[in-house]
């Protein structure tokens, strides 16, 4: 008989073929993609941004980045790459392809939860947004991540593995201690509801999910190596050494015939400024005959040096494996360098720094390189605007994927039908086709308008900045220095928190504004950042029509802000960490079947502590108790806690040695200026 094909089965057949061939892709079809994200890296802490401007000067010598300089020289300089002014929004944007204001504009702690919002009531990326690793897995990529996450932790869906990474080795919060891996105040600047009691170092892979159990990797036994120059060049318990080791293992063990997506997310160069003493020795020799006069600037310089050497080792490993020629390398910073002490970064000649919308806070070091880059693109500069959200689109372009997110669209359908009271998820903002424009040398600006935050926006070449902006200053080539430390307005950190409450460093608004270097752009400040990249000439009065146009565009953007109620810190997260997860930060909601064990064993003394701790948390987490504790703390904080913190920010150095007045024996800030584990600047 006449047999007609059953076209109704065709979608099922195609789906089966898709899943059968999900691992059919080989390197000849798809590039390896290695993404390297640096934390709090100042514009002027990049060697290539120093030497052409300064020649051979002390400032240039202090920024030693030969490996990244080499990647830049053989790649594309993204000269106008813009991130958000703080870390978690940028990281959420990079992973999700949304503008930071459309995914996570608030830098909340990892413990928050709003039980009434099952989609967005958590820190970081909303549950139903698709991550870039998840997208790439549909093309057969093996996906691995090492280092800082800071994009969500509450449920297994929020972790790196939940976002599509086959393996993860790293930490969840804004920062931890480089030696003991704890989430202490000198790392985050905050005291959370768990009272910073737990270890923040975690693993996810095919066989294990939980806190890192290797005692050597958790140990701070090599802590002394930051005080004894020449003792150990690269101590094994230094967190960045461990991250480097894990990343190199991923490359070494990878089947080069399968496409690889590797995300190495540095803790460097975020506070605390912990670094092995051997690197302090190296930078001292590097700048000879000059000398550092700021211990924090010296530490920052040494950390940049260490970071650059890790980048070099990653590149060398790719070459040794025979993968480099098939690799695209993307490297960027998550925001501008922090000017507050102990941040110790330098964005000169740009104005401002982290937490501000000035160029120094949002225009970041970034490049594309690697052996897969077309020959004609190497050594070029792309001056068009690039958003940190655009990496999502560029990676999709590289592998032939649509720049979209069907999962969030499905979630929006559910929200519309069942929870219209909750905010819907914004669509992907990342541009499609940008990668080809960049490597082809296309001069047209792909972003006619680029919002930077709710307070700033670019319509090139004009930029509007509004509101009160912190760190509104320009620094010299050698910053920070003893003049900074001995001056009347030492730049304070502006983001200290107790639980979810903000702590002001002074109750005197004028004093606080002075130490935060605040500037008000009440009616909007306007700059031509093409002719005036350092934002020295406010054109608001001279070009009122342009100001009105950009103000209107910014108002339109503000109407699209994604600010769900993410809730408050959940004491159950602390109880779970203490009694279930062996003393590690990690997911605490929807975790049935998630943790594999084994778990860190608790001693009898620790078990007794956990029982008392659980009871204490239940009392402390009551809203009225929390608020009263905050009120008391806010009253005593400026007078009792700020002065010792300010003294620990940094120390003047005379002839390369920290002055005796800066020695803090109790916290380990030693006379040679390299013992930094107890000092906020260290």
N, C-alpha and C positions, 0 to 999 in steps of 0.2 A: 504494500500500500504506500500511499504518499505520506511520508513522515515530515511534519512541520516542526521546526525548532521551537522549543519552549522558552521564549524570550523572558518569561516571568522569572526564570531561574538565573538569568544573566547577572543580576547584581550579586547574587550569592556566589556565583562562580568567580566573578571578579574579586570579591572580598576574600575568597579562599586563596586565590592566586596571590593577592597582596600579602596575606599573612604567611603564606608558604615562602614568599620571596623576601620577607622583611630583612633577612640576613644575606641576601644575594649580592648586595652592592659591594664593590671592591674599590680599591684606591684609584684605579684608572678612571673611575666614573666620578668619584667624589673626593674632595680634598680633606685631609686632616685639618682640624681647626683647633688651634691652641689659643686660649684666651687668658690673658694675664692682667689681673686687676690689682693696682697698687692703692694703698689706703693713705689718705691725707698727704699726698705727695705735692709739695709746693711747685709752682711754675718755675721758679728760679732754682729749685733743687735738682734740676735736670741739666746735666753738663751741656747739652746742645743749646739750651736756652741761656747759657752763661757766656761761653767762650766767644761767640761772634760779637757779643755786646761789650764785653769787658776786656778781651784779650787775656794775657796771662796775668791775672790778678789773684789776690787771696780768695776773693769770692768765687772765682772760677775754679781755683784749685780745690776748694772745699767740696765741690760737687763732682764726684768721680763716677761717671756712668758710661764707661767705654763700651760695654756690651749692648746697652740700649741705644747708645749713639750709633753703633754699627747697624743695628736693626733699622734705625731711622734713615741712615744714609743709603740703605739698600731697599727702603720701603717708601711709604707715603706718609708724610707729615700731615696729620689732621690738625691744621693750625687753628681752627675755630671749632673745637669739640667742646660741647657744653654738657655738664652734669648738673645735678642738684647741689645745693649748698651744704648738705649734710649727707651722711653715708647711707642709712637704711633706705630712704627714698630712691637714691641712685641705684642701689643694688637691686631693689624691687623692680625698677624700670628696666635695667639691663636684662633681667631674667624674663620679664613679662612682655616687653615691647610697648608698654604704656608710658606716656609722659609721667614723671614722678607725681605730679598733681592728680593723675588719674589712676594711681595705684596705692600710694602710701606716703602722702606728704608729711605725716607726723612721725617723729622719731620716737615712738613709744617703746617701752621695754618689752621683753619677750613673754612676760607673765600675764599680759592683759587678756581678758576674755569677756565677751558679751553673749551670754547664753541665748538671748532672744534673737540673735542674728547668726544663723548657721552658715552663712556664706562669707560675710565680711567682718564678723565680730571677733577678730584676732589681730595680733601684730603681723605686719608684713603683707605679703601678697594674698589677696582673697583666695579662698579655697578653690574656687572654680575657674581661676585663670590658668591658662596653659603656659608652662615654662619652656624656654628655648631648648633645653635638653630633651624634654618630652616631645617636642616637634621633631628634632633631629633623629630621635629613635625610630620614627616612622620611616626613615630612610636607611635604617640599618646601622646607625652609628652606635659605637660603644661610647658611653658617656661617663666621665669621672670628674670628681671635684675634690680639691684640697684647700683647706684654709677657712677664712671667715665667710659666714653665710649671711646673717643679719637680715633675713627676709621672711622670718616666720618659724615657729617651733611648736605651736600649741597641739597640733594633731599630726599624725604621720603624713597627711596630705601636704603639710606645710614644710616639711623637711626637704633637703636636697633630693633624697631618693623619691619622695612623694612628687617632686617636680621633674622627675625623669632621669636623675643621675643613677647609674648602675652602682657607683660606690661614692662614699663621702668620708673624708677624715678631716675634722676641723671643729670649729666652735660656732655657737648660735648667736651670741650677743654682739654688742658694739665692739667689745674688746675683752681680753682676759690678760692675765699675767703671763709673760713669755716664759717664766721659769716654772712656777707651780700650777699654772693653767687655771687659777681661781678667778672668779669674777669680782675682784676687789675694787674698792673705791678709786684706787690710783689707776685702775684700768678704764673704768667706765665713767667715773665722776659721779656715780649714783649709788644709793643704798636701796636695794629692792626689798620687797616684802619678805623674801627669804633671808634677808640680812646678809646677802652676798656670801652665804655659807658654803656654796657648792662648787664643784669642779666643772668647768665648761670645756670639755674635750670629748668628742663623740665620734662613733663610727657607724656607717651603714654599708652593707654589701650583701651578697647573695646568701651568706650563711650567718651573719651576725648583725644585730642592731642593738646598740646600747653604748654606755660609757666606755672609754678606752681603759682596758684592764692591764696593759703592759706597765709594770711598776717603773721601769726605766724611763718610759715616755711621760709618766706622771711625776716623776721625781724632780726635785729641785736640787739634787745633789751636786750638780755642776754650777750652782749659783755662784760659788766663789770665783768662777772664771771671769766674772765681770768686775772683779776687784784685783786680780793678780795678773797683770800684763804678761803675756807670753806663756801662761799656764797651759791653756788648751785653746788652740786656734779656733775650732768650730765645735763647741761642746755638744754632746749628743742629746742632752735634755733641753737645749734651747729650742723653743717652739718652732722657729723658722727652719732650723736644721731638720726637725722631724717632718715638717711639711715638704721641704725639698726632697727628703728621702722618699716620702710616699709618692710624690709626683714622678720622680725618676723611676721608681718601681713600676708605676703605671706604664710609662713609655717602654721600659725594658721588657715587660711581660706582654705587651700588646702585639697582636697579630697584625702586621703592617698591611696585610691584604684587606683588612676591614677598616672602614673609616672611623677615625677617632675624634671625639670632641672632648677636649681636656680643659678644665677651668681651674687655673691656679690663682687663688684669691689670697693675696698677702695680708698678714696682720701689719707688717711694716707699711707705712712708717707712723702708725697710730701709737698714741701713748698706751701704756707707760714706755718711756724711751729706754727699754732694756736692750743691751747689746753686749756681745762678748768683748772682753778687754782687748783681745788681739786686734780687733777692728779699730779700736780707739788708737792703738799704737800705729796702725797702718795710716789712718788719716793724719795723725800727728806728723809722720814722716812725709806724707804726701804734700802737705802745705809748707814744709820747710823752705825758706827760713822764717815763715810767718808762724804765729801761734794763735790758738783759740783763746778768746777772753770770756766765753760763755760755755759752761759745762753742758747745757742742754743743746746748744748749737753743735757742739762737738759730737754728742751722742747721736743727734739727728744725721749729721754728715756720715758717721760710721754706719748707721742703719741703712742709709741710701747706698753706700758702698756694698754692704752685705746683700741688699736686695738686688743690685745690679749683677753681682757675682752669681746669684741664684738664676737669674735670667740667662746668663751665659751658660750655666751648666745645663739648663733645660734645652737650649739651642744645641749644645754639643751632644746631648743625649739623642736628640732627634736626628742629628747627622750620623751619629754612630750606628743608629738603628736603620739607617737608610730611608728615613721618613721625611727628612727636611724638604727635599725637592717637591714633595706633594703636600706641603703644609702651608696654610695661611695662619699667620700669627697676628692676633689683635691685642694691643696693649694700651691701657688707659688708667687714669686715676678716677676715683669715685667723687672727688670734690677738690676744691683748691686747698692749699696748705693752711693749717691753723696758725694764726698770728698770736693768739693768746698763749700765755705761758701756762703749762709747760709744752705746748704744741711745737714751738721752736721752728716752724717752717718759714719759708721766704717766697713771696710771689712777685718780687720786684722785677720789672718796673710797674706791674699791674697794681691797681688799687684794691685794698681789702683782702679778705681771706675767708676761710670756712665760716659758715653761718651767715654770710652776707651775700647779697646779689651783685656786688661789684665783680668786675672781671676776675679779680684774684680769688674769689670764692667759687666761681662757677665755670670759668674757662680753664680746661684741664689739659695736661699732657696726654697725648694720644697718638697712636700710629697704627698702620697696617704694614706687615712685612711678611717674610717667609719665602721659601723657594718656589711656591706655586704662583707668586705674584707675577703678572706679565712684565716682561723685560722693560717695556716702554714706561711702566709706572714707577720703576725704581728710582729713588732719589728725587722724587717730585714732592710738591707741596699742594695740598688741597685747601683752598681758602673759603670754600663754602661752609655754611653752618651744618654741624652734625650734632644730633642729640644722643645722649647715652641710650635712649630708647631705640635708636636706629640700628644698634648691633643686632637686635632680634630680626629686623628686616634684612640686614645684610647677610646674616647667616642663612636665612631662608632663601634669599636670592642665590647664594653660592651653591645650594643643593637642589634648587628647583622646586621649592615648596611655596605655597601661597602664604602671604603675610596676613594671616587671619587667626581666629580663635573660635572654632565651632563650639568648644566646651563652654565658654562663657556665654555664648549666644543661647545655648540650651538652658543654662542657669537663669538667664534673663527671662526666658519664656516661663520657667517655673516661678520666678519671683513675680512676674506680672499676674500669673494666675492665682498663686497661693499667698504671696506676701507682698502685695503692692505698697505696703508701708515701708519697705526696705529699699535702699538705693540699688539701682541696677548697675551692672558692671560696665565700665567704659570699654569701647572697642580698642583694638590695637592702634597705636599712634605711629609706630615705626613706618618709615617710608619704604616703598617697594622700588627697586631699581637703583638705589643709591650706590651700591657697591660698584656697579658698572660705570656709573658717572664718575666716581672717584678715580678708578684705575684707568679710565679712558682719557682723563684730563679735561673733562667737561667743565667749563668755567661757570655755567649757569648755577645760581643758588637754588638748591632743591627745596629749601625751606623759605618761602616768602615771609612767613611769620613764625617765630619760635618763642613760645612762652618759656620763661625760666622758673617762675614760681607765681604765687598769687600777687607778688609785689614787683615783678620785673618781666619785661618782654622785649624781644628784638624784632624789628622790621628793618632788615639791613639796608643801609648802614646805621640806622638809628636804634637807640636803646633807651627805654624808659625804666627808671628805678623809682619806687614809691615807698612811703612809710618811713619808719625808723630803722635804720640799718646799723648793725654793730660792726666793729672793726673797719671803720671808714677812714683808712689812712694808707699812706704809702710808706714802705720801709726802705732803709738803705740796703746796700749790697751785703753788708755784714749784720744780719739780724737773726736772733736777738743778740744784744751785747751788754756790756756793763752799764752803759748809759740807760738802756731800757730798764735794767734791774734796779738802778739807783734813782731812777726818775720818780716823780710823784704819782704817775698814773700807769703803773704796771698793768698790762692788759690781762684782765681776769677771764676765766672761763665762764660762759653764760648759760650753761645747760646742766646744772647740778639738780638732782631730784631725790626726794625721799618718797619712796613708793611711787605714786603717780603725781605727786605734788612738786611744783617747782620751788627751789630754794634760791632766794636772792642773796647775793654776797654782801649786800648792804641794804639797810632800810632807808638810807638817804638817797633819794632818786638822783640828785645831782652828782653825788659821789659815784653811784653805780654807772651812770651814763658816761662819766669821765673815764672810768676804768674799762668800760666796754667800747670806748672810742666811737660813741654813737653819733650818727648824723641823720637829720630829719629831712626827707624829701616830701613834705606835706602835699604840695600840689603836683609833685612829680619832677624828677630831675631828668634831663634829656641830654644824650651824648651821641656824637657821630663816632662810633667805635672804629671806623675805617681810618679816619684822619686823626682821631684822638683815642687810641686804644687804651690809654691809661686813665681815661675819664677825669681829665683835669679842667675841662671847659664846659660848664653847664649851659646848654642852649635853650633852656625852657623859656626864658624871656625873649630871646631873639627869634625863635621859631615856634610861636604859639599854635599854629595850625598843625604842625607835625606832632607837637605834644598832645593836642586834642585827639588826633587820629590814633596815636599809640595808646593813649589813656582809654579810648573806646574799645580798642582791641583787647586791652588788658581786662577791662570790665567784662567783655564777652567771655574771656577765658575763665575768669573767677566764677562765672555762673556754671561752669562745667566741673568745678572741683569735686573730687571724690573723697568725702569725709564721713564715712560711716561711724556709728558709735561702736568703738572697739572695746568698750568696757573698762574695767579696772583690774588691777593685779589680783590674781586668783590664788588664794592660799593653798588650794588643792594642788597647784603646781609644786609648791614647796614640800607639801606632805608627801607627794608622789616621789619627788627627788630623794627625800630623806628615808622613806620607809620601803620603797619599791625599787628605785633605780640606783641604789648603791651610792647616793651622794653626788649624782651628776644632774646638771640641767638637761632636760629633754622633753619630748612630748608627754602630755599627761591626760589628754582628752582622746576618746575613741581609740584607745591603745590595746584593746583586747586582741591578742595574737601578734602584736607588733614586736615587743621585746623578746629576744630569743634566749637571753641568759647565756652563760652564767653571769651572776651579778657579784659586785665587789662585796666581800664578806665583812660584816660589822662585828666588832668586838662587843663584849657584854657592856662595857662602858658606853660605847656608841649607841647600842640598842636602848639603854636607859635614857640617853640624851634624846634619841628620836622620840620616845614616848612623851617626854617633857616638852620637847620642841613642838610636837603636834598640838598639844594643849595650849601652849603659848601662842601659836599661830592662829588658832581659832579665836582667841581673845583679841590679838593684835589686829586681825583682819576685819573686825567690826568697824563699819564706816566711822562711827563717832570716836572710837578709840584711835583709829588711824589719823583722823583729823586733829585730835588733841595732841597726839605725839608730834604731828607736823607743826602745829602752832608753837609748841614748846621749843622744838628744834629750830624753827625759823627765828625765834627770839634770841637764842644763844649762838646761832651759827655765825653771824657776822663778827661778834666780839670774841668768841671763844675758839672757833674752828678755822675761820678764814686766815688770821695772822700766821699760825703755823703752816697752813697750806701754802700761803704766799711765799713764806721763807723757803719752802721745799721746792718751789717751782724751778729754780735755776740758781746757779752760783757763779760769781765772778771768778775768773782764773787769772793768776798773776804768774807770768813766765811758765804757762802751761800747767799750773798746779792750782787746784781749788783753794780759795782762801780759807783759813782756819775758822772764820766766823760762819762758814757754811757747813761745817762738819756736823753731821747728825749721827752720833754713834748709835743711838737707840734704833734708828731705822736703816743704818748701814750705808749712809752717804759718806764715803771715806775721803780722806784728805787728798787723794789723787783724782777725785771726781768721777770715779768709774763705778762705785758701788751704788746702784740706783734703785734697788728693788723696793725700798720703803719710801722713797721720795717720789712725789707725784710726777715730777719732771723726769723720773727715771723708771 
